[in-house]
Amino acid sequence: MALEIRQFPCLQDNYGYLIRCSETGETAVIDTPEAAVILEEAQTLDWPISAIWNTHHHWDHAGGNTAIREATGARVVAPKAETATIGHVDQPVIAGDVVTLGELTAQVIDVGGHTLGHVAYWFEEAGVAFVGDSLFALGCGRMFEGTPRQMQAGLARLRNLPPETVIYCAHEYTQANARFALSVDPDNPALQSYARRVDEWRAQGQPTIPTVLAAECEANPFLRWDDDALRARLGLQTASDAEVFAELRRRKDAF
């Protein structure tokens, strides 16, 4: 029994994900950035979609729900706090809930901040997390709705997952994220090496996603709010973790 994952580009820089239980063949789509592409991919693979798992309500994550639901009859799993904006939701979920895909289970993690109700789905046994727009490779999502304290707490929950966890985020932003990360943490050898690899992958047209949590903890400034050297460079040696995160996010927004 295994979690099978199919990753493919959608829209300008989104990734779509079809996930399947190898034992039962049950298939879900993580978010719905581009319905036609998702349906075509599922048909090519012969993976009939039976569920949609939304991480949050933004149009490039839930905008294809209706078309996919009408084409497949898929059940919609989505954050309870965002059911009003997402629309038809069959299974509202909150932090701590467990969602099933055939014989597999995923835990729901609160990663609110980008949107208030944003959730991630963590398959503990498979060592995989689908994190939407909360955490990116070398970056994190903008705070459209939440507070720095809320978002830093959500990222801390992801940081506390096993270091070997494979992180699937929703956008190919890594090259731009690397440029910002180097501007605030230029002496970090792990970041320097990571950024070089990212440039090589993109030059070859390769995706930089998925990433591994351990690599993000070493190189991603948005997971390094308690690093002494980074704090010193920001002039925030005595600030709270949330205040360090807030300053990093403020700088990224203006970068």
C-alpha positions as CSV (number, residue, x, y, z in Angstrom):
1,M,0.0,0.0,0.0
2,A,1.5,3.3,-1.0
3,L,0.6,6.9,-1.7
4,E,1.0,7.6,-5.4
5,I,1.5,11.3,-6.4
6,R,1.2,12.9,-9.8
7,Q,2.5,16.5,-10.1
8,F,1.8,18.7,-13.1
9,P,1.9,22.4,-14.0
10,C,-1.3,24.5,-14.0
11,L,-2.0,28.1,-14.8
12,Q,1.1,30.3,-14.9
13,D,3.1,28.9,-11.9
14,N,0.8,26.6,-9.9
15,Y,1.2,22.9,-9.5
16,G,-1.7,20.4,-9.5
17,Y,-1.5,17.2,-7.5
18,L,-3.5,14.0,-8.0
19,I,-3.0,11.5,-5.1
20,R,-4.0,7.9,-5.1
21,C,-4.1,5.0,-2.7
22,S,-2.4,2.1,-4.5
23,E,-4.4,-0.5,-2.6
24,T,-7.9,0.8,-3.5
25,G,-7.3,3.2,-6.4
26,E,-9.2,5.9,-4.7
27,T,-8.0,9.3,-6.0
28,A,-8.2,12.8,-4.7
29,V,-7.0,16.1,-6.2
30,I,-5.2,18.6,-3.9
31,D,-6.8,22.0,-4.8
32,T,-8.3,22.8,-8.2
33,P,-6.2,25.5,-9.9
34,E,-7.2,24.5,-13.4
35,A,-10.1,22.1,-13.9
36,A,-9.6,21.2,-17.5
37,V,-5.9,20.3,-17.0
38,I,-6.7,18.3,-13.8
39,L,-9.5,16.3,-15.5
40,E,-7.3,15.6,-18.5
41,E,-4.5,14.4,-16.3
42,A,-6.8,12.1,-14.3
43,Q,-8.2,10.6,-17.6
44,T,-4.7,10.0,-19.0
45,L,-3.7,8.2,-15.8
46,D,-7.1,6.4,-15.5
47,W,-7.3,7.7,-12.0
48,P,-11.0,8.6,-11.5
49,I,-11.3,11.5,-9.1
50,S,-13.5,10.8,-6.1
51,A,-12.5,13.7,-3.8
52,I,-11.2,17.3,-3.8
53,W,-9.1,18.3,-0.8
54,N,-8.9,22.1,-0.6
55,T,-6.2,23.8,1.5
56,H,-7.8,27.3,1.3
57,H,-10.4,29.3,-0.6
58,H,-8.3,31.4,-3.1
59,W,-9.5,31.1,-6.7
60,D,-6.3,29.3,-7.9
61,H,-7.0,26.6,-5.2
62,A,-10.7,26.2,-5.2
63,G,-11.8,27.8,-8.5
64,G,-12.1,24.5,-10.3
65,N,-14.2,22.8,-7.6
66,T,-17.5,23.1,-9.3
67,A,-16.4,21.9,-12.8
68,I,-14.5,18.9,-11.3
69,R,-17.4,18.0,-8.9
70,E,-19.9,18.2,-11.8
71,A,-17.7,16.0,-14.0
72,T,-16.8,13.4,-11.4
73,G,-19.2,13.6,-8.5
74,A,-16.2,14.2,-6.2
75,R,-16.7,14.9,-2.5
76,V,-15.2,18.2,-1.4
77,V,-13.0,18.3,1.8
78,A,-12.2,21.8,2.9
79,P,-11.4,24.0,5.9
80,K,-14.5,24.5,8.0
81,A,-13.6,28.1,8.5
82,E,-13.7,28.8,4.8
83,T,-16.8,26.8,3.7
84,A,-18.7,30.0,3.1
85,T,-16.2,31.2,0.5
86,I,-15.4,27.8,-1.0
87,G,-19.1,26.9,-1.5
88,H,-20.2,23.3,-1.7
89,V,-18.3,21.4,1.0
90,D,-19.2,17.8,1.9
91,Q,-16.6,17.4,4.7
92,P,-15.5,20.5,6.6
93,V,-12.3,19.9,8.5
94,I,-10.5,21.5,11.4
95,A,-7.0,21.0,12.9
96,G,-6.6,17.5,14.3
97,D,-9.1,15.9,12.0
98,V,-8.1,12.8,10.0
99,V,-9.0,12.5,6.3
100,T,-9.0,9.1,4.5
101,L,-7.9,8.2,1.0
102,G,-8.6,4.6,0.6
103,E,-6.5,2.8,3.1
104,L,-4.4,5.9,3.8
105,T,-4.9,8.7,6.3
106,A,-3.8,12.3,6.5
107,Q,-3.9,14.6,9.5
108,V,-5.2,18.1,9.1
109,I,-2.8,20.8,10.3
110,D,-3.8,24.4,11.0
111,V,-1.5,26.7,9.0
112,G,-3.7,29.8,9.0
113,G,-2.2,33.2,8.1
114,H,-2.1,33.3,4.3
115,T,-5.9,32.9,4.8
116,L,-7.5,32.5,8.2
117,G,-8.6,28.9,7.8
118,H,-5.7,27.5,5.6
119,V,-4.9,23.9,6.4
120,A,-2.2,21.4,5.3
121,Y,-2.7,17.6,4.9
122,W,0.0,15.4,6.4
123,F,0.4,11.7,5.5
124,E,2.5,10.6,8.4
125,E,3.2,7.1,7.2
126,A,4.1,8.2,3.7
127,G,6.2,11.1,5.0
128,V,4.4,13.7,2.8
129,A,2.7,17.0,3.5
130,F,0.6,19.1,1.1
131,V,0.9,22.6,2.4
132,G,-0.8,24.8,-0.2
133,D,0.4,28.4,0.1
134,S,1.6,28.3,3.7
135,L,5.1,27.2,3.2
136,F,7.1,27.4,-0.1
137,A,10.5,26.2,-1.1
138,L,12.7,29.0,0.4
139,G,9.7,31.1,1.2
140,C,6.2,31.3,2.6
141,G,2.8,32.7,1.5
142,R,1.8,36.3,1.9
143,M,-0.3,37.2,5.0
144,F,-3.6,38.2,3.2
145,E,-5.8,37.6,6.2
146,G,-3.9,36.4,9.3
147,T,-1.4,37.9,11.7
148,P,2.3,37.3,12.0
149,R,1.8,35.4,15.3
150,Q,-0.8,33.2,13.7
151,M,1.3,32.5,10.6
152,Q,4.5,31.9,12.5
153,A,2.7,29.4,14.7
154,G,1.4,27.5,11.7
155,L,4.8,27.4,10.1
156,A,6.2,26.1,13.5
157,R,3.7,23.2,13.3
158,L,5.1,22.3,9.9
159,R,8.7,22.8,11.1
160,N,8.0,20.3,13.9
161,L,7.1,17.5,11.4
162,P,9.8,14.9,10.9
163,P,12.8,16.4,9.0
164,E,12.6,13.9,6.2
165,T,9.0,15.0,5.4
166,V,8.5,15.7,1.7
167,I,6.8,19.1,1.2
168,Y,4.5,19.7,-1.7
169,C,3.6,23.4,-2.1
170,A,1.4,25.0,-4.7
171,H,3.7,27.3,-6.7
172,E,7.0,27.5,-8.5
173,Y,8.3,30.5,-6.7
174,T,11.7,29.1,-5.6
175,Q,14.1,31.1,-7.7
176,A,12.6,34.4,-6.7
177,N,12.4,33.2,-3.1
178,A,16.1,32.3,-3.2
179,R,17.0,35.8,-4.3
180,F,15.2,37.3,-1.2
181,A,16.6,34.6,1.1
182,L,20.2,35.4,0.1
183,S,19.5,39.1,0.7
184,V,18.7,38.5,4.4
185,D,20.9,35.4,5.0
186,P,23.9,35.8,2.6
187,D,26.4,33.9,4.6
188,N,24.4,30.7,5.0
189,P,26.3,27.9,3.1
190,A,23.2,25.6,3.0
191,L,21.2,28.4,1.4
192,Q,24.0,29.2,-1.1
193,S,24.2,25.6,-2.2
194,Y,20.4,25.3,-2.4
195,A,20.1,28.5,-4.5
196,R,22.7,27.2,-7.0
197,R,20.8,23.9,-7.4
198,V,17.6,25.8,-8.0
199,D,19.2,27.9,-10.8
200,E,20.5,24.7,-12.4
201,W,17.1,23.0,-12.2
202,R,15.2,25.9,-13.6
203,A,17.8,26.3,-16.4
204,Q,16.9,22.8,-17.4
205,G,13.2,23.4,-17.1
206,Q,12.9,21.2,-14.0
207,P,10.6,21.8,-11.1
208,T,12.0,22.7,-7.7
209,I,9.1,21.1,-6.0
210,P,8.8,19.0,-3.9
211,T,11.3,19.9,-1.3
212,V,12.4,18.3,1.9
213,L,11.7,19.9,5.3
214,A,15.2,19.4,6.6
215,A,16.6,21.5,3.7
216,E,14.0,24.2,4.3
217,C,14.9,24.3,8.0
218,E,18.5,24.9,7.1
219,A,18.0,27.5,4.3
220,N,14.5,29.0,4.3
221,P,14.6,32.2,6.4
222,F,10.9,31.9,7.2
223,L,11.6,28.8,9.2
224,R,14.7,30.3,10.9
225,W,13.2,33.0,13.1
226,D,15.2,31.7,16.1
227,D,18.6,31.6,14.3
228,D,21.0,33.9,16.1
229,A,22.9,35.0,13.1
230,L,19.8,35.8,11.1
231,R,18.3,37.7,14.1
232,A,21.6,39.7,14.4
233,R,21.5,40.6,10.7
234,L,18.0,41.9,11.1
235,G,18.9,43.7,14.3
236,L,16.2,41.7,16.2
237,Q,18.3,39.8,18.8
238,T,15.7,40.2,21.6
239,A,12.5,40.1,19.5
240,S,9.9,37.4,19.7
241,D,9.8,34.7,17.1
242,A,6.6,36.2,15.7
243,E,8.3,39.6,15.5
244,V,11.3,38.2,13.6
245,F,8.9,36.4,11.2
246,A,6.9,39.6,10.7
247,E,10.0,41.6,9.8
248,L,11.1,38.9,7.3
249,R,7.6,39.0,5.7
250,R,7.6,42.8,5.6
251,R,10.9,42.8,3.8
252,K,9.8,40.1,1.3
253,D,6.6,42.1,0.5
254,A,8.7,45.1,-0.4
255,F,11.6,43.1,-2.1
